[in-house]
């Protein structure tokens, strides 16, 4: 499958969850701590944009490009994603201002208390799973239901899809 075909799918799934755990996989001494981030935008070239807290050290002491991982999960969604790619610190005012989706308040925060980061999607692990069966509210029915499920139902399996897009087409 070509990347143009599943990029809209990834955009929809990432925006559907909205937040992720962000991990810096850099070997550098100074690296961004693992944090929960909210996705601002997933653009048409396969970049995930988000803000994270500005570290106490000066930003110029960090690597401007580094390997990263993002794990998208939200309870009740029925799927989760793990993205590996190259993260870049975006500190250029022109590039920040070119993002149409950012409000004026967010743009000013990107230079003061937050850092704008762009992760170029390298590969994606997408996994769907089924919701667990509902347990009846009546305690006796609940016990019988659990007992029946324990003996007679098959374990529900998840389906994992590995996508390795070459999104750097432009």
C-alpha positions as CSV (number, residue, x, y, z in Angstrom):
1,X,0.0,0.0,0.0
2,X,1.3,3.4,-0.9
3,X,1.8,6.1,1.8
4,X,-0.7,8.4,0.1
5,X,-3.4,5.7,0.7
6,X,-2.9,5.3,4.4
7,X,-1.8,8.7,5.5
8,X,-5.4,9.9,5.9
9,X,-6.1,6.8,7.9
10,X,-3.2,7.6,10.2
11,X,-4.2,11.2,10.5
12,X,-7.8,10.2,11.5
13,X,-6.5,7.6,14.1
14,X,-4.0,10.0,15.6
15,X,-6.4,12.9,15.8
16,X,-9.0,10.4,17.3
17,X,-6.8,9.7,20.2
18,X,-5.3,13.2,20.4
19,X,-2.6,12.6,23.1
20,X,0.5,10.4,23.3
21,X,3.4,9.5,25.4
22,X,6.5,11.0,23.8
23,X,9.9,9.3,24.3
24,X,13.2,10.7,23.2
25,X,15.4,7.8,22.0
26,X,18.5,9.9,21.8
27,X,21.8,8.7,23.3
28,X,22.8,12.3,24.2
29,X,23.4,13.3,27.8
30,X,20.7,15.9,27.6
31,X,17.4,14.7,26.2
32,X,13.7,15.5,26.5
33,X,12.1,13.6,29.3
34,X,9.2,11.2,28.6
35,X,6.0,13.2,28.7
36,X,2.4,13.2,27.7
37,X,1.8,15.5,24.7
38,X,-1.3,16.7,22.8
39,X,-1.2,16.5,19.1
40,X,-1.7,19.8,17.4
41,X,-1.6,18.7,13.8
42,X,-0.7,15.7,11.5
43,X,0.2,17.3,8.2
44,X,0.0,15.9,4.7
45,X,3.7,15.1,4.6
46,X,3.5,12.8,7.6
47,X,4.7,15.0,10.4
48,X,3.1,15.0,13.9
49,X,3.3,18.4,15.5
50,X,3.0,19.0,19.3
51,X,4.2,21.2,22.2
52,X,6.1,19.9,25.1
53,X,7.4,21.6,28.3
54,X,10.6,23.6,27.8
55,X,13.4,22.0,29.7
56,X,15.3,23.9,32.4
57,X,18.5,23.8,30.3
58,X,19.1,26.1,27.3
59,X,17.5,24.7,24.2
60,X,20.7,25.1,22.2
61,X,22.3,22.4,24.4
62,X,20.0,19.7,23.0
63,X,20.3,17.8,19.7
64,X,18.0,19.5,17.2
65,X,17.2,16.2,15.6
66,X,16.9,12.9,17.4
67,X,15.1,9.6,17.2
68,X,11.7,9.4,19.0
69,X,8.8,7.2,19.8
70,X,5.1,8.2,20.3
71,X,2.5,5.9,21.8
72,X,-1.1,6.8,21.2
73,X,-3.6,5.1,23.5
74,X,-7.0,6.1,24.9
75,X,-9.3,3.9,26.9
76,X,-12.3,2.7,25.0
77,X,-11.0,3.5,21.5
78,X,-10.4,-0.1,20.4
79,X,-7.0,0.6,18.9
80,X,-3.6,2.1,19.7
81,X,-0.6,3.3,17.7
82,X,3.1,3.4,18.2
83,X,5.1,5.7,15.9
84,X,8.8,5.7,15.5
85,X,10.5,8.5,13.7
86,X,12.8,11.5,13.7
87,X,11.9,14.4,16.0
88,X,13.0,17.9,15.3
89,X,12.9,21.0,17.5
90,X,11.1,23.8,15.7
91,X,12.4,27.1,17.0
92,X,12.2,29.2,13.8
93,X,9.5,31.9,14.2
94,X,8.7,31.7,10.5
95,X,8.0,28.0,10.6
96,X,5.9,28.3,13.8
97,X,3.9,31.2,12.3
98,X,3.3,29.1,9.1
99,X,1.3,26.6,11.1
100,X,-2.3,27.8,10.4
101,X,-3.8,25.5,13.1
102,X,-2.0,27.3,16.0
103,X,-3.7,30.1,17.9
104,X,-1.9,33.3,18.7
105,X,-1.6,32.2,22.4
106,X,-0.1,28.8,21.4
107,X,2.4,30.5,19.1
108,X,3.6,32.8,21.9
109,X,3.8,29.8,24.3
110,X,5.9,28.0,21.8
111,X,8.7,30.5,22.4
112,X,8.4,31.0,26.1
113,X,7.3,28.0,28.2
114,X,6.9,25.3,25.6
115,X,8.9,23.8,22.7
116,X,7.3,23.0,19.4
117,X,8.4,19.5,18.1
118,X,7.8,17.9,14.8
119,X,8.1,14.1,14.5
120,X,8.5,12.7,10.9
121,X,6.7,9.4,10.9
122,X,9.1,6.6,10.1
123,X,7.1,3.5,10.9
124,X,3.9,2.8,12.6
125,X,2.6,-0.1,14.6
126,X,-1.2,0.0,14.6
127,X,-3.1,-2.5,16.8
128,X,-6.9,-3.1,17.0
129,X,-8.5,-5.0,19.8
130,X,-12.0,-5.9,20.8
131,X,-13.7,-4.5,23.9
132,X,-14.2,-7.0,26.7
133,X,-17.6,-8.4,27.1
134,X,-20.0,-6.5,29.3
135,X,-20.6,-8.1,32.7
136,X,-24.2,-8.0,33.9
137,X,-24.8,-5.7,36.9
138,X,-26.6,-8.5,38.8
139,X,-23.9,-10.2,41.0
140,X,-25.2,-13.7,40.4
141,X,-25.5,-13.3,36.7
142,X,-22.0,-11.7,36.7
143,X,-20.5,-14.7,38.4
144,X,-22.1,-17.1,36.0
145,X,-21.1,-15.0,33.1
146,X,-17.5,-14.9,34.2
147,X,-17.4,-18.6,34.9
148,X,-18.9,-19.3,31.4
149,X,-16.5,-17.0,29.7
150,X,-13.6,-18.5,31.6
151,X,-14.4,-22.1,30.4
152,X,-16.1,-21.7,27.1
153,X,-14.9,-18.6,25.2
154,X,-11.7,-18.2,23.3
155,X,-9.2,-15.5,24.2
156,X,-9.7,-12.5,22.1
157,X,-6.7,-11.7,20.0
158,X,-5.5,-8.4,18.8
159,X,-4.5,-7.7,15.2
160,X,-1.3,-5.7,14.7
161,X,-0.4,-4.0,11.5
162,X,3.1,-2.7,10.8
163,X,3.2,0.3,8.4
164,X,6.6,1.5,7.2
165,X,5.7,4.4,5.0
166,X,8.3,6.4,3.0
167,X,6.5,9.7,3.7
168,X,9.4,11.9,2.6
169,X,8.1,12.0,-1.0
170,X,8.2,15.8,-1.4
